Amino acid sequence: MLENIRLSIQGIWSHKLRSFLTMLGVIIGIASIIGIVSTIEGSNQQIMQNLIGAGNNNVKITLMQGESEYWMDGGAPSGVAQISKEQREEILALNNVENASFYNYRSYVDGVTNGLYTMNSGKALGVDMNYLDTCGYIVYEGRDFVESDYSESHKVVLLDEAAAASLFPSGGALGQTIEFRSEPFTVIGLIKKADNFQPVINSFQDYLNYNQEEYGTLLMPDVCWPIIYSYDEPQNAVVRTSSPEDMTTAGREAAEIMNQSVFTSDGDFSYKAEDLLERARNQQELSASTNNLLIWVASISLLVGGIGVMNIMLVSVTERTSEIGLKKALGARKKRILAQFLTESAVLTSCGGVIGIIVGIILAQIISRMSGIPVAISVPAIIVSVGFSMLIGIVFGLLPSVKAANLNPIEALRRE
């Protein structure tokens, strides 16, 4: 086998231009497939990261009425109790749940002012002490909530950067007093996300899917929430899991525990987890048919390359008829001749496959630079490409190899 490989490489090198032109179809086919698959993998990873975020692994569990989120502005829903201490502990004890937080929420609030300055269209949350850690916030100025803020119902708030800029455009928010629906609250800290992750926007559809622009976020201790809204509300929850793969299971199990607080079917209330993994898979599947079509089109180049290999191997058999006759006259068996030509064909296409992989990686990087689409080089695709290129050499080299092995040695020696 090693001798056959040595002879094959020697033959390819002695006819460099012809060998390269023969490999060209395989090179183009493999390069196209590597480029397309790398772009698909990169896009899928970007979709996953855009939806899930940079490693937060957070799952929101929201009170729903039918298929829509219930808006608490309509009042506390009948038959839905607040989450009990036992339920909280049960959720925190779930496998692969690292932390969990329970909170009240308004997505658009008004009446948050500092003199003439107003936080318009911001959101407000009444949170427990686990919220910042669970959702990946850090206090970059001032302090976090402490136990006494909850036990003594201190009217204090944390503001994010956008809220602080709206209410205090000149800075100096820390220690100042703001009004929330005419109730005074003291700003004790400024918060921001612990990471700087932002979704990658490459199209208008991406903007609609991933736009996370926020006008400002205000956090207060959940014990102060009834001061603003005058009644106790059922909480939503957010859980942080060990890995993205655990998000679906953890969210579903947490929702089942929280649904123990729903005592009536009137109004069709239930807690449901936001399945970001399922959303990501659905978006990936939207482009799957187009991607598969591109791969099939690229595969046609491999078929053309295989036909080219078969053609050049037939020419090689014709050129080396005398050599084949001499070998058979000296005792070489059919399987030895067959193996020699099959090896030469496989080596030829394998070299084309390796060159095609290199070109494909370069092509993927060029596509990424020009279009802004991320790429992820797929190792399985590289391995399959090398194996497939060898298979092409064997399949399309079989006919010329059989022809060479079946030559009559006397007729072969007679031919010039």
C-alpha positions in Angstrom: 0.0 0.0 0.0 2.8 2.4 0.9 4.5 1.7 -2.3 1.3 2.3 -4.3 0.9 5.7 -2.5 4.6 6.6 -3.2 4.1 5.8 -6.9 0.8 7.7 -7.0 2.4 10.8 -5.5 5.3 10.5 -7.9 2.9 10.2 -10.9 0.8 13.2 -9.7 4.0 15.3 -9.3 5.4 14.4 -12.7 2.1 15.7 -14.3 1.5 18.7 -12.0 -0.7 20.8 -14.3 -2.8 17.9 -15.5 -3.2 16.6 -11.9 -4.3 20.1 -10.7 -6.8 20.5 -13.5 -8.2 17.1 -12.7 -8.5 18.0 -9.0 -10.1 21.3 -9.7 -13.7 20.0 -9.7 -13.1 18.3 -6.4 -11.4 21.4 -4.9 -14.3 23.7 -5.9 -16.9 21.2 -4.6 -15.2 20.7 -1.2 -14.4 24.4 -0.8 -18.0 25.3 -1.6 -19.4 22.8 0.9 -16.9 23.9 3.6 -17.7 27.6 3.1 -21.5 27.0 3.1 -21.5 24.7 6.1 -19.2 27.0 8.1 -21.5 29.9 7.3 -24.6 27.9 8.3 -22.9 26.8 11.6 -21.8 30.4 12.4 -25.3 31.7 11.7 -26.9 29.1 13.9 -24.5 29.8 16.7 -25.2 33.5 16.3 -29.0 32.9 16.5 -28.5 30.9 19.6 -26.3 33.5 21.2 -28.6 36.4 20.2 -31.6 34.8 21.9 -29.9 33.3 24.9 -27.2 35.9 25.5 -23.6 35.6 26.5 -23.8 32.8 28.9 -26.6 34.0 31.3 -28.7 30.9 30.7 -31.8 32.7 32.1 -35.3 31.4 31.7 -38.3 33.6 32.5 -41.5 32.1 33.8 -44.4 34.4 33.3 -48.1 34.4 34.3 -50.1 33.9 31.1 -53.8 34.3 30.3 -54.3 31.9 27.5 -51.4 32.5 25.1 -50.7 36.1 26.1 -48.8 37.5 29.1 -51.1 38.8 31.8 -50.9 42.6 32.3 -51.1 43.4 36.0 -52.5 46.8 35.3 -55.9 45.1 35.2 -55.6 44.2 38.8 -54.5 41.0 40.6 -56.0 38.0 38.8 -58.6 36.0 40.7 -57.5 32.6 41.8 -53.8 33.1 41.5 -51.9 33.4 44.8 -48.4 34.7 45.5 -45.5 32.2 45.3 -44.9 30.6 48.7 -41.6 30.3 50.5 -41.8 26.5 50.0 -42.3 26.8 46.3 -39.2 29.1 46.1 -37.1 26.6 47.9 -38.4 23.8 45.7 -37.4 25.7 42.6 -34.0 26.6 44.0 -33.5 22.9 44.7 -34.1 21.8 41.1 -31.3 20.0 39.3 -29.0 22.3 37.2 -30.7 25.5 38.7 -28.0 27.8 40.0 -30.2 30.6 41.2 -33.7 31.9 40.9 -35.5 35.2 41.6 -39.1 36.2 41.9 -40.3 39.7 41.0 -43.2 42.0 40.1 -43.0 43.8 36.8 -44.3 46.6 34.7 -42.9 46.9 31.2 -43.9 50.5 30.7 -44.2 52.9 33.7 -45.1 56.5 34.0 -44.8 58.9 37.0 -41.1 58.3 37.6 -39.7 61.8 37.9 -36.9 64.0 39.2 -38.2 67.5 39.1 -38.6 68.3 35.4 -37.0 65.1 34.2 -39.0 62.0 33.5 -38.2 58.3 32.8 -40.5 57.7 29.9 -41.3 54.2 28.7 -39.0 52.6 31.2 -39.7 49.4 33.1 -40.0 48.9 36.9 -39.5 45.8 38.9 -40.1 44.8 42.5 -37.3 42.3 43.1 -36.0 40.0 45.8 -32.4 39.9 46.9 -31.4 37.2 44.3 -32.4 39.3 41.3 -29.1 41.0 40.5 -27.1 37.8 40.7 -29.6 35.7 38.8 -29.9 38.2 35.9 -26.2 39.1 35.7 -26.3 42.7 37.0 -23.5 44.4 39.0 -23.7 47.5 41.1 -21.0 49.8 39.7 -21.7 52.8 42.0 -23.4 52.8 45.4 -24.7 49.6 47.1 -27.0 46.7 46.5 -30.2 46.0 48.5 -29.6 44.7 52.0 -31.7 42.7 54.4 -32.9 45.7 56.3 -34.4 47.2 53.1 -36.8 44.3 53.0 -37.5 43.9 56.7 -38.1 47.6 57.2 -39.6 48.3 53.8 -37.1 51.1 52.9 -38.2 53.1 49.9 -35.0 52.8 47.9 -34.3 52.1 44.3 -31.5 51.0 41.9 -31.3 52.6 38.4 -29.5 51.3 35.3 -27.5 53.6 33.1 -30.4 54.5 30.8 -32.7 55.4 33.7 -30.0 57.4 35.5 -29.3 59.3 32.3 -33.0 60.2 31.8 -33.6 61.3 35.4 -30.2 62.8 36.0 -28.7 64.1 32.7 -26.0 66.0 34.6 -25.0 63.0 36.7 -25.0 62.7 40.5 -27.9 60.3 40.8 -26.5 58.5 43.8 -28.2 59.6 47.1 -30.8 61.7 45.3 -34.6 61.3 45.8 -36.9 60.6 42.9 -40.7 60.3 42.9 -42.6 57.2 41.7 -46.3 58.0 41.5 -45.8 60.7 44.1 -43.9 58.4 46.5 -40.3 59.4 47.3 -37.6 56.9 46.7 -33.9 57.3 47.4 -31.4 56.1 44.7 -28.9 53.9 46.6 -27.1 52.4 43.6 -26.4 52.3 39.9 -26.4 49.0 38.0 -25.4 47.6 34.7 -25.1 44.2 33.1 -22.0 42.2 34.1 -21.3 41.5 30.5 -21.4 43.7 27.4 -23.2 41.3 25.2 -25.3 42.8 22.4 -27.1 40.8 19.7 -25.6 41.0 16.2 -28.0 42.8 13.9 -27.4 41.9 10.2 -30.9 42.6 8.8 -34.2 44.3 9.6 -35.6 40.9 10.6 -32.7 40.5 13.1 -33.6 43.9 14.4 -37.2 42.8 15.0 -36.1 39.5 16.6 -33.3 40.7 18.8 -33.8 44.4 19.4 -33.2 44.9 23.1 -33.2 48.6 23.4 -34.3 49.7 26.8 -35.4 53.1 27.9 -34.4 52.5 31.5 -34.8 50.0 34.3 -35.8 50.8 37.9 -35.5 48.2 40.7 -37.1 48.4 44.1 -37.5 45.9 47.0 -40.5 43.7 46.3 -42.0 44.6 49.7 -42.4 48.2 48.4 -44.3 47.2 45.3 -47.8 47.4 47.1 -46.9 51.0 48.1 -47.0 51.9 44.4 -49.8 49.6 43.1 -51.9 49.2 46.3 -52.3 45.5 46.2 -50.3 42.3 46.3 -49.6 40.7 42.9 -48.5 37.3 41.9 -44.8 37.2 40.9 -43.1 36.2 37.8 -39.7 34.3 38.1 -36.4 34.0 36.4 -34.1 31.0 36.9 -30.5 30.6 35.9 -29.3 27.2 34.8 -25.9 25.6 34.6 -25.9 25.4 30.8 -28.1 26.4 27.9 -29.1 22.8 27.4 -30.8 22.7 30.8 -32.9 25.8 30.2 -35.9 24.1 28.6 -36.2 21.4 31.3 -35.5 23.8 34.2 -38.1 26.3 32.9 -40.7 23.7 32.5 -40.2 22.2 36.0 -40.2 25.7 37.6 -43.4 26.5 35.8 -45.0 23.3 37.1 -44.1 24.3 40.7 -45.4 27.8 40.3 -48.7 26.6 38.8 -49.5 25.1 42.3 -50.4 28.8 43.1 -53.1 28.8 40.4 -56.3 27.6 42.2 -58.9 28.2 39.5 -59.3 27.6 35.8 -61.4 30.8 35.5 -59.6 33.2 33.1 -57.3 30.4 31.8 -54.3 31.5 33.9 -51.1 29.5 34.0 -47.4 30.0 34.4 -45.3 29.2 31.3 -41.6 29.3 30.7 -40.1 31.2 27.8 -38.4 28.5 25.7 -35.6 30.4 24.0 -33.9 27.2 22.8 -37.1 26.3 20.9 -37.3 29.8 19.4 -33.7 29.4 18.3 -34.3 26.0 16.7 -37.4 27.4 14.9 -35.4 30.3 13.4 -32.6 27.9 12.4 -35.1 25.6 10.7 -36.5 28.6 8.7 -33.3 28.7 6.5 -32.7 24.9 6.6 -34.3 24.2 3.2 -32.3 27.0 1.5 -29.1 25.9 3.1 -29.7 22.2 2.1 -30.3 23.4 -1.5 -27.0 25.3 -1.5 -25.2 22.2 -0.3 -26.8 20.0 -3.0 -25.8 22.6 -5.7 -22.2 22.5 -4.4 -22.2 18.7 -4.4 -22.8 18.8 -8.2 -19.2 20.2 -8.4 -18.0 17.0 -6.7 -19.9 14.9 -9.2 -18.3 16.8 -12.1 -14.9 16.5 -10.4 -15.4 12.7 -10.1 -16.2 12.4 -13.8 -13.0 14.4 -14.5 -11.0 12.0 -12.3 -12.5 9.0 -14.2 -11.7 10.6 -17.5 -8.0 11.3 -16.7 -7.5 7.9 -15.2 -8.8 6.3 -18.4 -6.3 8.4 -20.3 -3.6 7.3 -17.8 -4.4 3.6 -18.4 -4.1 4.1 -22.1 -0.8 5.9 -21.8 0.6 3.2 -19.5 -0.6 0.2 -21.4 2.9 -1.1 -22.0 3.9 -0.6 -18.4 0.8 -2.6 -17.3 1.6 -5.4 -19.8 5.2 -5.6 -18.6 4.1 -5.8 -14.9 1.6 -8.6 -15.8 4.2 -10.4 -17.8 6.5 -10.4 -14.8 3.8 -11.9 -12.6 1.7 -9.0 -11.3 -1.8 -10.2 -10.5 -5.0 -8.4 -11.3 -5.6 -7.2 -7.8 -2.2 -5.7 -7.6 -2.9 -3.6 -10.8 -6.4 -2.8 -9.5 -5.0 -1.6 -6.2 -2.3 0.6 -7.8 -4.8 2.5 -10.0 -7.4 2.8 -7.2 -4.8 4.1 -4.9 -3.6 6.7 -7.5 -7.2 7.8 -8.0 -7.9 8.0 -4.2 -4.6 9.9 -3.6 -5.5 12.3 -6.4 -8.9 13.2 -5.0 -7.7 13.3 -1.4 -5.1 15.9 -2.4 -7.9 17.8 -4.0 -10.0 17.4 -0.9 -7.2 18.8 1.4 -6.6 21.7 -0.9 -10.4 22.2 -1.1 -10.6 22.4 2.7 -8.0 25.0 2.9 -9.7 27.0 0.1 -13.0 26.5 1.9 -11.8 27.9 5.2 -10.3 30.9 3.4 -13.6 31.3 1.5 -15.6 31.2 4.7 -13.4 33.9 6.2 -13.8 36.1 3.1 -17.6 35.6 3.2 -17.6 36.6 6.9 -15.6 39.8 6.2 -17.7 40.9 3.3 -21.2 40.1 4.6 -20.7 40.3 8.3 -22.1 36.8 8.7 -20.2 34.9 11.4 -18.6 31.6 10.5 -17.8 28.5 12.6 -15.4 26.0 11.0 -17.0 22.6 11.3 -14.5 19.8 12.2 -17.0 17.0 11.3 -17.6 18.7 7.9 -13.8 18.7 7.3 -13.5 15.0 8.2 -16.5 14.0 6.1 -15.1 16.1 3.2 -11.7 14.3 3.2 -13.5 10.9 3.5 -15.9 11.8 0.7 -13.2 12.9 -1.6 -11.4 9.6 -1.1 -14.7 7.8 -1.8 -15.1 9.8 -5.0 -11.6 8.7 -6.1 -12.4 5.0 -5.4 -15.8 5.1 -7.1 -14.8 7.0 -10.2 -11.4 5.3 -10.4 -12.9 1.8 -10.3 -13.8 1.6 -14.0 -10.3 2.7 -15.2 -8.7 0.4 -12.6 -10.7 -2.6 -13.7 -9.9 -1.8 -17.3 -6.2 -1.8 -16.4 -6.4 -5.0 -14.4 -8.1 -6.8 -17.3 -5.7 -5.9 -20.0 -4.2 -8.9 -21.9 -0.4 -8.8 -21.2 0.6 -9.9 -24.7 -1.6 -7.3 -26.4 -0.5 -4.7 -23.9 3.2 -5.3 -24.7 2.6 -5.1 -28.4 1.0 -1.6 -28.0 3.4 1.4 -28.3 
